[in-house]
Amino acid sequence: MSVDTSKVATSNRTDAATASKPSPAGSLASWADDRLGLATAMKKNLRKVFPDHWSFMLGEIALWSFVVLLLTGVFLTLWFDPSMGEVTYEGSYDQLRGIDMSSAMASALHISFDVRGGLLMRQMHHWAAMIFIASMMVHLLRVAFTGAYRKPRELNWVIGCILLLLGTLEGFTGYSLPDDLLSGTGIRAADGFLKATPVAGTYMSFLLFGGEFPGESIIPRLYIVHVLLIPGILLALIAAHMLLLVYHKHTQWPGPGRTEQNVVGYPMLPVYAAKAGGFFFMVFGVIALMGGLMSINPVWKFGPYDPTKVTAGSQPDWYMGWPDGLLRIMPSHMETVIFGYTISWNVLIPILLVPPLMLVILMLLPFVEGWITGDKRDHHLLQRPRNAPTRTAVMVALMTFYGLAWAAGGNDIIAIKLHASINQITYFMRGAIFLGPLLAFWITRRWCISLQRSDNEKLLHGYETGIITRSASGQYAERHLPINPTSAYTLTARDRDEIYAVEGDTDASGVAAPNSRSEKVRARLSSWMYQHNVQKPTRAELEEGHHHAEHEAELQSGLDHPADGHQFDDHRLRDTDEVPLRDH
Amino acid sequence: MSNDSHEHPVNAPDGTPAAGSGATAGSSSTTPATYDSHVPSHRESEPIADPGLPPHTWRPTDVDPKAEKRAERQIAGLFVAAMISAVLFVVAYFSLSVGDSWDTFAGMGASTVALGVTLGLSLLFIGIGIIHLARKLMADHEIIEMRHPAASPQEDRDATIQALNDGLDEAGIGRRPLVRNTMIGAVGILGLPAVVLLRDLAPGDKLDIGKLAHTIWEPGMRLVRDVVGTPILASEIEVGDLINAAPEALFPTEENGYPELHGAEKQVQKAKGAIIIVRMDPDDITAGKGREKWTADGIICYSKICTHVGCPISLYERTTHHVLCPCHQSTFDLADSAKVVFGPAARPLPQLPIEVDGEGYLVAQSDFTEPIGASYWEREKQ
């Protein structure tokens, strides 16, 4: 007896219900997992969520320009000869033919003039270095201004600061290699800095240079530091930076549905991988265009290094400019001799003390802030700079210090361009370097607080519609309308600041509590940090504000309901529920 | 802890809301229990409730097959353009020459410009193509993933600390301070070999810092012009002139009999021996103490190396007798023993005592009487 199976099938598929063949990608993954066991780690990470915002791209620029640096750098090493042995240049560049120079300089000229694509690669390498350091700095500012460095990301912030330091050193060792007049001048200044180091400085200089300046060892030594030592550490720290980013998951901006507990965005595979991968090609492409079209570090114009020569307007690469500026604005005669030993404060302070101190201050920022606020929670939602007025003001003060020092590093250029006296620019900078940051701090903090007030205005009284109504008595007033609920929620999605208060200096039996002095300092700092901030309105205040606004509108219109100003035409105002995309 | 990803509800392409969209999409309902003190409890007194993720909106390429096809063609077009650019790169590489007779384009090296532009465009087309693909054609559903506290779960932490303590306990190092201290000492002292190994970075007497106090100048050595090496007649210098000069020993000839110098040795002596010679009205000169006889008829000679960090100074203003270092703008008054009148330098430029020899040429009376160039720790001791 046959069974009527046609009644059994519940699927509407037309083909047989056999197991389908695995996809090629799937079978490759299985092959790999049999040997590497990566599936457990990958099951979460392949579709890892990355939130989207333009400012999250700044660190990516740094990452990709580093990759470009590795690629172009390897190309350059194939021809560059890091030797200070004396040769007579016989290459293609007419003006220098027959002149004695080091092999390093001669091979840099060879790359520039006789290797096809060599000059392109040299210029790409230099431009990529500038973009690398600039994007690290801007990325650092983004992280600081949005409070992304708060717990649990403090250590990643410290790693980032070290990366910036190493990137700067890598840049210095790199532009010192061609042994042209400008790079030699930089190395001689560096020798002066070393010699200004108390106690061991002179010996450090002799050991680094293999004897007296300039010797014949410095370029091969800087070369190995530039191509192996620092890049190795950079690679390791970049890997650690990225691993921590993956572990912590990226921060995100607050908004509807975006909370401290979740991360909302696109999955790594495919969207984020495609965007980041595509962006690598774009960064690479832009650097290639710059390398092809914009001349940088034309060593053939400077000529080989000659310790008796220098060009006016000698400048280090821009990221070394701010210590150079501090050096320039030091007053004269800052040197003391104690027990017959010379201490050169004029070099010690601007080069050996202040820049390391600035780096330490930068690294400590999240820890100091965490200690003052006493906030031990994890933070994954970013803050708008205005909502942390003191932090924002501190960063702007640091930026102002940096900017003034940097400008001082170009005092000769400024003097020439503006036909000003270099002495007066320098005198001005000596004062501005102290006053500027204070002024910047004060202005920024007040500015942030005003912006906070303006946010609260928007929440309580709505946005300005630009519609002017005239009341029966002839009074004019602008109509305000409530902002849409999404914007309103986003504006209120922030923490209230809590000023830290000391519980009491003594315990029940009248004994002074441990740490009471540091606790008092902390309470004072907390109050200094927060007391002027404007807090978001409470629910009651919001309701009161809306009620008041409606009442005002009624009064103004002379009607028993709010007037929108379009009683007499057909352009009725749509409220924000009807026009959900309206963004105010 | 929960790492579940789940796509948030989306509306159907025609706009009808899918079940469960709206406020429930927010995470308030999906907060895992593991969340305690690690994240702000930020929900209680919120003045405005979280409206939840807005519903997904469809792109034209999701709902309009024509737009989809157009995007496909655009992306493919970008990739084809990248290929063309790459081929042009190869063409430019072989057709444009560098070296002796290089091709130029608008005053720039044609090869570099063409290679840079074709490579750059090729890369940019690929990048824009991939990003266009991601934005237009790849699914653009936002996904919600729950976070986890950075800290490990408490039981893991306890177990680790237990294991750490067990390990340290079994090692017993803490109970045996003698072993512990000698071990730390033994490992620490390895720093010595590590430092000592660096001694031969400047082998033998190359580490003799006493050399900083001396230059190649010696009594009777002629002052010569720094490029051509010709000796300088006192009579040919006009008032107001500044001459960059060098020791004659750096330009050895059979006639003067100085030994040949090469490479590093020559650079070292050049770096220390460079001088500037100026002539001014003898009445303008305020001779330093004991330096009354160091000049010759208004001709005065100083080290060219700045006492700040060692740049060669160069910018001379004849009316004020000031010379300025282009690196950090230290300014020295050459009429007054090169004292610092402005800028970060601390000390005057060392003065070279000179006189006129029997043939009328300028010669040094001696070496510099103090170390030239940047300051260093032992400077006053030498």
HADDOCK unambig.tbl for C-alpha pairs under 7 A between the chains (distance, minus, plus):
assign (segid A and resid 49 and name CA) (segid B and resid 143 and name CA) 6.66 0.50 0.50
assign (segid A and resid 49 and name CA) (segid B and resid 145 and name CA) 6.43 0.50 0.50
assign (segid A and resid 85 and name CA) (segid B and resid 263 and name CA) 6.71 0.50 0.50
assign (segid A and resid 86 and name CA) (segid B and resid 263 and name CA) 5.71 0.50 0.50
assign (segid A and resid 92 and name CA) (segid B and resid 99 and name CA) 5.12 0.50 0.50
assign (segid A and resid 92 and name CA) (segid B and resid 100 and name CA) 4.85 0.50 0.50
assign (segid A and resid 113 and name CA) (segid B and resid 98 and name CA) 6.23 0.50 0.50
assign (segid A and resid 113 and name CA) (segid B and resid 99 and name CA) 5.35 0.50 0.50
assign (segid A and resid 114 and name CA) (segid B and resid 98 and name CA) 5.87 0.50 0.50
assign (segid A and resid 114 and name CA) (segid B and resid 99 and name CA) 4.67 0.50 0.50
assign (segid A and resid 116 and name CA) (segid B and resid 93 and name CA) 6.85 0.50 0.50
assign (segid A and resid 116 and name CA) (segid B and resid 98 and name CA) 6.42 0.50 0.50
assign (segid A and resid 117 and name CA) (segid B and resid 112 and name CA) 5.98 0.50 0.50
assign (segid A and resid 117 and name CA) (segid B and resid 115 and name CA) 6.67 0.50 0.50
assign (segid A and resid 119 and name CA) (segid B and resid 112 and name CA) 6.50 0.50 0.50
assign (segid A and resid 120 and name CA) (segid B and resid 112 and name CA) 5.41 0.50 0.50
assign (segid A and resid 120 and name CA) (segid B and resid 116 and name CA) 6.29 0.50 0.50
assign (segid A and resid 152 and name CA) (segid B and resid 150 and name CA) 6.53 0.50 0.50
assign (segid A and resid 185 and name CA) (segid B and resid 311 and name CA) 6.64 0.50 0.50
assign (segid A and resid 188 and name CA) (segid B and resid 310 and name CA) 6.38 0.50 0.50
assign (segid A and resid 188 and name CA) (segid B and resid 311 and name CA) 6.92 0.50 0.50
assign (segid A and resid 189 and name CA) (segid B and resid 309 and name CA) 5.16 0.50 0.50
assign (segid A and resid 189 and name CA) (segid B and resid 310 and name CA) 6.23 0.50 0.50
assign (segid A and resid 189 and name CA) (segid B and resid 311 and name CA) 6.83 0.50 0.50
assign (segid A and resid 192 and name CA) (segid B and resid 309 and name CA) 4.26 0.50 0.50
assign (segid A and resid 192 and name CA) (segid B and resid 310 and name CA) 6.22 0.50 0.50
assign (segid A and resid 192 and name CA) (segid B and resid 374 and name CA) 5.57 0.50 0.50
assign (segid A and resid 193 and name CA) (segid B and resid 309 and name CA) 6.73 0.50 0.50
assign (segid A and resid 195 and name CA) (segid B and resid 375 and name CA) 6.80 0.50 0.50
assign (segid A and resid 195 and name CA) (segid B and resid 376 and name CA) 4.92 0.50 0.50
assign (segid A and resid 196 and name CA) (segid B and resid 375 and name CA) 6.39 0.50 0.50
assign (segid A and resid 196 and name CA) (segid B and resid 376 and name CA) 5.31 0.50 0.50
assign (segid A and resid 196 and name CA) (segid B and resid 377 and name CA) 6.74 0.50 0.50
assign (segid A and resid 198 and name CA) (segid B and resid 377 and name CA) 5.75 0.50 0.50
assign (segid A and resid 199 and name CA) (segid B and resid 377 and name CA) 6.05 0.50 0.50
assign (segid A and resid 201 and name CA) (segid B and resid 377 and name CA) 6.93 0.50 0.50
assign (segid A and resid 202 and name CA) (segid B and resid 376 and name CA) 6.17 0.50 0.50
assign (segid A and resid 202 and name CA) (segid B and resid 377 and name CA) 6.73 0.50 0.50
assign (segid A and resid 206 and name CA) (segid B and resid 202 and name CA) 6.38 0.50 0.50
assign (segid A and resid 206 and name CA) (segid B and resid 207 and name CA) 5.94 0.50 0.50
assign (segid A and resid 207 and name CA) (segid B and resid 201 and name CA) 5.12 0.50 0.50
assign (segid A and resid 207 and name CA) (segid B and resid 202 and name CA) 4.96 0.50 0.50
assign (segid A and resid 208 and name CA) (segid B and resid 201 and name CA) 6.86 0.50 0.50
assign (segid A and resid 210 and name CA) (segid B and resid 201 and name CA) 5.37 0.50 0.50
assign (segid A and resid 210 and name CA) (segid B and resid 202 and name CA) 4.01 0.50 0.50
assign (segid A and resid 210 and name CA) (segid B and resid 206 and name CA) 6.91 0.50 0.50
assign (segid A and resid 211 and name CA) (segid B and resid 202 and name CA) 5.20 0.50 0.50
assign (segid A and resid 211 and name CA) (segid B and resid 206 and name CA) 4.66 0.50 0.50
assign (segid A and resid 211 and name CA) (segid B and resid 207 and name CA) 5.60 0.50 0.50
assign (segid A and resid 212 and name CA) (segid B and resid 268 and name CA) 6.55 0.50 0.50
assign (segid A and resid 213 and name CA) (segid B and resid 268 and name CA) 6.05 0.50 0.50
assign (segid A and resid 214 and name CA) (segid B and resid 267 and name CA) 6.68 0.50 0.50
assign (segid A and resid 214 and name CA) (segid B and resid 268 and name CA) 5.99 0.50 0.50
assign (segid A and resid 215 and name CA) (segid B and resid 264 and name CA) 4.84 0.50 0.50
assign (segid A and resid 215 and name CA) (segid B and resid 268 and name CA) 6.52 0.50 0.50
assign (segid A and resid 216 and name CA) (segid B and resid 264 and name CA) 5.48 0.50 0.50
assign (segid A and resid 248 and name CA) (segid B and resid 150 and name CA) 6.41 0.50 0.50
assign (segid A and resid 256 and name CA) (segid B and resid 50 and name CA) 5.63 0.50 0.50
assign (segid A and resid 256 and name CA) (segid B and resid 51 and name CA) 5.56 0.50 0.50
assign (segid A and resid 256 and name CA) (segid B and resid 52 and name CA) 4.72 0.50 0.50
assign (segid A and resid 256 and name CA) (segid B and resid 53 and name CA) 5.12 0.50 0.50
assign (segid A and resid 257 and name CA) (segid B and resid 25 and name CA) 6.90 0.50 0.50
assign (segid A and resid 257 and name CA) (segid B and resid 26 and name CA) 4.26 0.50 0.50
assign (segid A and resid 257 and name CA) (segid B and resid 27 and name CA) 6.23 0.50 0.50
assign (segid A and resid 257 and name CA) (segid B and resid 50 and name CA) 6.57 0.50 0.50
assign (segid A and resid 257 and name CA) (segid B and resid 51 and name CA) 6.95 0.50 0.50
assign (segid A and resid 257 and name CA) (segid B and resid 52 and name CA) 4.05 0.50 0.50
assign (segid A and resid 257 and name CA) (segid B and resid 53 and name CA) 4.36 0.50 0.50
assign (segid A and resid 260 and name CA) (segid B and resid 39 and name CA) 6.52 0.50 0.50
assign (segid A and resid 261 and name CA) (segid B and resid 31 and name CA) 6.91 0.50 0.50
assign (segid A and resid 261 and name CA) (segid B and resid 146 and name CA) 5.95 0.50 0.50
assign (segid A and resid 261 and name CA) (segid B and resid 147 and name CA) 5.34 0.50 0.50
assign (segid A and resid 262 and name CA) (segid B and resid 144 and name CA) 6.48 0.50 0.50
assign (segid A and resid 262 and name CA) (segid B and resid 145 and name CA) 5.55 0.50 0.50
assign (segid A and resid 262 and name CA) (segid B and resid 146 and name CA) 4.25 0.50 0.50
assign (segid A and resid 262 and name CA) (segid B and resid 147 and name CA) 5.11 0.50 0.50
assign (segid A and resid 263 and name CA) (segid B and resid 144 and name CA) 5.73 0.50 0.50
assign (segid A and resid 263 and name CA) (segid B and resid 145 and name CA) 5.28 0.50 0.50
assign (segid A and resid 263 and name CA) (segid B and resid 146 and name CA) 6.24 0.50 0.50
assign (segid A and resid 263 and name CA) (segid B and resid 147 and name CA) 6.71 0.50 0.50
assign (segid A and resid 264 and name CA) (segid B and resid 142 and name CA) 6.41 0.50 0.50
assign (segid A and resid 264 and name CA) (segid B and resid 143 and name CA) 5.63 0.50 0.50
assign (segid A and resid 264 and name CA) (segid B and resid 144 and name CA) 4.58 0.50 0.50
assign (segid A and resid 264 and name CA) (segid B and resid 145 and name CA) 6.45 0.50 0.50
assign (segid A and resid 265 and name CA) (segid B and resid 142 and name CA) 4.84 0.50 0.50
assign (segid A and resid 265 and name CA) (segid B and resid 143 and name CA) 5.45 0.50 0.50
assign (segid A and resid 265 and name CA) (segid B and resid 144 and name CA) 6.75 0.50 0.50
assign (segid A and resid 266 and name CA) (segid B and resid 141 and name CA) 6.94 0.50 0.50
assign (segid A and resid 266 and name CA) (segid B and resid 142 and name CA) 5.07 0.50 0.50
assign (segid A and resid 266 and name CA) (segid B and resid 143 and name CA) 5.90 0.50 0.50
assign (segid A and resid 267 and name CA) (segid B and resid 143 and name CA) 6.71 0.50 0.50
assign (segid A and resid 271 and name CA) (segid B and resid 134 and name CA) 5.44 0.50 0.50
assign (segid A and resid 271 and name CA) (segid B and resid 138 and name CA) 6.56 0.50 0.50
assign (segid A and resid 274 and name CA) (segid B and resid 130 and name CA) 6.13 0.50 0.50
assign (segid A and resid 274 and name CA) (segid B and resid 131 and name CA) 6.29 0.50 0.50
assign (segid A and resid 274 and name CA) (segid B and resid 134 and name CA) 5.96 0.50 0.50
assign (segid A and resid 275 and name CA) (segid B and resid 130 and name CA) 6.96 0.50 0.50
assign (segid A and resid 275 and name CA) (segid B and resid 131 and name CA) 5.08 0.50 0.50
assign (segid A and resid 275 and name CA) (segid B and resid 134 and name CA) 6.36 0.50 0.50
assign (segid A and resid 278 and name CA) (segid B and resid 126 and name CA) 6.95 0.50 0.50
assign (segid A and resid 278 and name CA) (segid B and resid 127 and name CA) 3.97 0.50 0.50
assign (segid A and resid 278 and name CA) (segid B and resid 128 and name CA) 6.48 0.50 0.50
assign (segid A and resid 278 and name CA) (segid B and resid 130 and name CA) 5.11 0.50 0.50
assign (segid A and resid 278 and name CA) (segid B and resid 131 and name CA) 5.39 0.50 0.50
assign (segid A and resid 279 and name CA) (segid B and resid 127 and name CA) 5.79 0.50 0.50
assign (segid A and resid 281 and name CA) (segid B and resid 123 and name CA) 5.18 0.50 0.50
assign (segid A and resid 281 and name CA) (segid B and resid 124 and name CA) 5.96 0.50 0.50
assign (segid A and resid 281 and name CA) (segid B and resid 126 and name CA) 6.49 0.50 0.50
assign (segid A and resid 281 and name CA) (segid B and resid 127 and name CA) 4.59 0.50 0.50
assign (segid A and resid 282 and name CA) (segid B and resid 123 and name CA) 6.30 0.50 0.50
assign (segid A and resid 282 and name CA) (segid B and resid 124 and name CA) 4.77 0.50 0.50
assign (segid A and resid 282 and name CA) (segid B and resid 127 and name CA) 4.96 0.50 0.50
assign (segid A and resid 282 and name CA) (segid B and resid 128 and name CA) 6.93 0.50 0.50
assign (segid A and resid 284 and name CA) (segid B and resid 123 and name CA) 6.60 0.50 0.50
assign (segid A and resid 285 and name CA) (segid B and resid 119 and name CA) 6.94 0.50 0.50
assign (segid A and resid 285 and name CA) (segid B and resid 120 and name CA) 3.95 0.50 0.50
assign (segid A and resid 285 and name CA) (segid B and resid 121 and name CA) 6.24 0.50 0.50
assign (segid A and resid 285 and name CA) (segid B and resid 123 and name CA) 4.69 0.50 0.50
assign (segid A and resid 285 and name CA) (segid B and resid 124 and name CA) 4.82 0.50 0.50
assign (segid A and resid 286 and name CA) (segid B and resid 120 and name CA) 6.09 0.50 0.50
assign (segid A and resid 288 and name CA) (segid B and resid 116 and name CA) 5.22 0.50 0.50
assign (segid A and resid 288 and name CA) (segid B and resid 117 and name CA) 6.98 0.50 0.50
assign (segid A and resid 288 and name CA) (segid B and resid 119 and name CA) 6.33 0.50 0.50
assign (segid A and resid 288 and name CA) (segid B and resid 120 and name CA) 4.60 0.50 0.50
assign (segid A and resid 289 and name CA) (segid B and resid 116 and name CA) 5.27 0.50 0.50
assign (segid A and resid 289 and name CA) (segid B and resid 117 and name CA) 5.29 0.50 0.50
assign (segid A and resid 289 and name CA) (segid B and resid 120 and name CA) 4.90 0.50 0.50
assign (segid A and resid 291 and name CA) (segid B and resid 116 and name CA) 6.18 0.50 0.50
assign (segid A and resid 292 and name CA) (segid B and resid 112 and name CA) 5.45 0.50 0.50
assign (segid A and resid 292 and name CA) (segid B and resid 113 and name CA) 4.50 0.50 0.50
assign (segid A and resid 292 and name CA) (segid B and resid 115 and name CA) 6.78 0.50 0.50
assign (segid A and resid 292 and name CA) (segid B and resid 116 and name CA) 3.87 0.50 0.50
assign (segid A and resid 292 and name CA) (segid B and resid 117 and name CA) 6.06 0.50 0.50
assign (segid A and resid 293 and name CA) (segid B and resid 113 and name CA) 5.71 0.50 0.50
assign (segid A and resid 307 and name CA) (segid B and resid 267 and name CA) 6.95 0.50 0.50
assign (segid A and resid 307 and name CA) (segid B and resid 270 and name CA) 6.43 0.50 0.50
assign (segid A and resid 307 and name CA) (segid B and resid 271 and name CA) 4.80 0.50 0.50
assign (segid A and resid 308 and name CA) (segid B and resid 270 and name CA) 6.58 0.50 0.50
assign (segid A and resid 308 and name CA) (segid B and resid 271 and name CA) 5.99 0.50 0.50
assign (segid A and resid 308 and name CA) (segid B and resid 274 and name CA) 5.92 0.50 0.50
assign (segid A and resid 308 and name CA) (segid B and resid 312 and name CA) 5.67 0.50 0.50
assign (segid A and resid 309 and name CA) (segid B and resid 312 and name CA) 5.94 0.50 0.50
assign (segid A and resid 310 and name CA) (segid B and resid 312 and name CA) 6.14 0.50 0.50
assign (segid A and resid 312 and name CA) (segid B and resid 326 and name CA) 5.16 0.50 0.50
assign (segid A and resid 313 and name CA) (segid B and resid 326 and name CA) 6.27 0.50 0.50
assign (segid A and resid 314 and name CA) (segid B and resid 326 and name CA) 6.75 0.50 0.50
assign (segid A and resid 314 and name CA) (segid B and resid 327 and name CA) 5.96 0.50 0.50
assign (segid A and resid 327 and name CA) (segid B and resid 344 and name CA) 6.94 0.50 0.50
assign (segid A and resid 328 and name CA) (segid B and resid 328 and name CA) 4.98 0.50 0.50
assign (segid A and resid 328 and name CA) (segid B and resid 329 and name CA) 6.95 0.50 0.50
assign (segid A and resid 328 and name CA) (segid B and resid 343 and name CA) 6.70 0.50 0.50
assign (segid A and resid 328 and name CA) (segid B and resid 344 and name CA) 6.09 0.50 0.50
assign (segid A and resid 329 and name CA) (segid B and resid 344 and name CA) 6.75 0.50 0.50
assign (segid A and resid 330 and name CA) (segid B and resid 343 and name CA) 6.93 0.50 0.50
assign (segid A and resid 330 and name CA) (segid B and resid 344 and name CA) 5.01 0.50 0.50
assign (segid A and resid 331 and name CA) (segid B and resid 343 and name CA) 6.15 0.50 0.50
assign (segid A and resid 331 and name CA) (segid B and resid 344 and name CA) 5.30 0.50 0.50
assign (segid A and resid 332 and name CA) (segid B and resid 340 and name CA) 6.99 0.50 0.50
assign (segid A and resid 332 and name CA) (segid B and resid 342 and name CA) 6.15 0.50 0.50
assign (segid A and resid 332 and name CA) (segid B and resid 343 and name CA) 5.36 0.50 0.50
assign (segid A and resid 332 and name CA) (segid B and resid 344 and name CA) 4.57 0.50 0.50
assign (segid A and resid 332 and name CA) (segid B and resid 345 and name CA) 5.57 0.50 0.50
assign (segid A and resid 332 and name CA) (segid B and resid 346 and name CA) 5.55 0.50 0.50
assign (segid A and resid 333 and name CA) (segid B and resid 345 and name CA) 6.18 0.50 0.50
assign (segid A and resid 333 and name CA) (segid B and resid 346 and name CA) 3.62 0.50 0.50
assign (segid A and resid 333 and name CA) (segid B and resid 347 and name CA) 6.60 0.50 0.50
assign (segid A and resid 334 and name CA) (segid B and resid 346 and name CA) 5.59 0.50 0.50
assign (segid A and resid 335 and name CA) (segid B and resid 346 and name CA) 5.90 0.50 0.50
assign (segid A and resid 340 and name CA) (segid B and resid 380 and name CA) 5.66 0.50 0.50
assign (segid A and resid 340 and name CA) (segid B and resid 381 and name CA) 6.06 0.50 0.50
assign (segid A and resid 341 and name CA) (segid B and resid 377 and name CA) 5.35 0.50 0.50
assign (segid A and resid 341 and name CA) (segid B and resid 378 and name CA) 5.50 0.50 0.50
assign (segid A and resid 341 and name CA) (segid B and resid 379 and name CA) 6.98 0.50 0.50
assign (segid A and resid 341 and name CA) (segid B and resid 380 and name CA) 6.29 0.50 0.50
assign (segid A and resid 342 and name CA) (segid B and resid 376 and name CA) 6.25 0.50 0.50
assign (segid A and resid 342 and name CA) (segid B and resid 377 and name CA) 4.64 0.50 0.50
assign (segid A and resid 342 and name CA) (segid B and resid 378 and name CA) 6.45 0.50 0.50
assign (segid A and resid 342 and name CA) (segid B and resid 379 and name CA) 6.44 0.50 0.50
assign (segid A and resid 342 and name CA) (segid B and resid 380 and name CA) 6.77 0.50 0.50
assign (segid A and resid 343 and name CA) (segid B and resid 377 and name CA) 6.33 0.50 0.50
assign (segid A and resid 344 and name CA) (segid B and resid 375 and name CA) 6.78 0.50 0.50
assign (segid A and resid 346 and name CA) (segid B and resid 344 and name CA) 6.08 0.50 0.50
assign (segid A and resid 377 and name CA) (segid B and resid 37 and name CA) 6.67 0.50 0.50
assign (segid A and resid 377 and name CA) (segid B and resid 38 and name CA) 4.83 0.50 0.50
assign (segid A and resid 377 and name CA) (segid B and resid 39 and name CA) 5.22 0.50 0.50
assign (segid A and resid 377 and name CA) (segid B and resid 40 and name CA) 6.19 0.50 0.50
assign (segid A and resid 378 and name CA) (segid B and resid 38 and name CA) 5.30 0.50 0.50
assign (segid A and resid 378 and name CA) (segid B and resid 39 and name CA) 5.08 0.50 0.50
assign (segid A and resid 379 and name CA) (segid B and resid 39 and name CA) 6.60 0.50 0.50
assign (segid A and resid 486 and name CA) (segid B and resid 51 and name CA) 6.99 0.50 0.50
assign (segid A and resid 489 and name CA) (segid B and resid 48 and name CA) 5.67 0.50 0.50
assign (segid A and resid 489 and name CA) (segid B and resid 50 and name CA) 6.44 0.50 0.50
assign (segid A and resid 538 and name CA) (segid B and resid 47 and name CA) 5.17 0.50 0.50
assign (segid A and resid 539 and name CA) (segid B and resid 47 and name CA) 3.98 0.50 0.50
assign (segid A and resid 539 and name CA) (segid B and resid 48 and name CA) 6.89 0.50 0.50
